[in-house]
Amino acid sequence: MELYDFHLSVSSYRVRIGLALKDLPYTRQALSLSRDGGEQHSAEFRALNPQGMVPTLLDDDFVLTESLAILEYLDEIRPEPPLLPRDARSRARVRQLAQIMVSDIAPLTNLRVITYLRTSLKTSEIDRAKWFRHWLLEGLDALELWLTADGASDGYCLGGQPTLADVCLVPLLYGARRFGLPLDDFPQLCRIEEHCLAHPAFRQAAPRA
């Protein structure tokens, strides 16, 4: 397997955690991304992923993009340890939490959107910061409420082992801290994060150049 990623990419971070949890060997192809002229724009990479986005997983001749699709693929080809619980309700709850992070928060706070706000809509740096904080805080509030109501069992989002929700949560909070967002109002999220980061797979996948 080959993983094309960028060390600061939250979505790439998710996939690295999944690969580490599954103990799947892979070769990392680290790209240097930039708004203009980054390696994601090269003809070679665009031939793999026409969107020019990371993460991109190459498994023999099979190319797969989008972090959740990659993670569920890994879960199917290497079922143990599972990223999704066995029972339907728990599995649905994990998917719900993951979707809040990946579908509700990430699309509104990623580099493409912030770049569009800057270049096409000519928004100020202050307004872009307000945009980022608004959508991130709204999503974090929802997660904190859900996880507080459910009561995180044994330290993780749900149950006694990491799930897809934890794989999404740790990179999300990493990204929030990277942009200077205080997380004092989210004690439940921070407790789960701390528990996850004690796991070797999460430490192994941590961003590095």
Helices and strands as residue ranges (DSSP letters): E 2-5, H 10-22, E 27-30, G 39-41, H 43-48, E 56-59, E 62-65, H 67-77, H 88-99, I 100-105, H 106-109, H 111-119, H 125-150, G 153-155, H 164-178, H 187-197, H 200-204
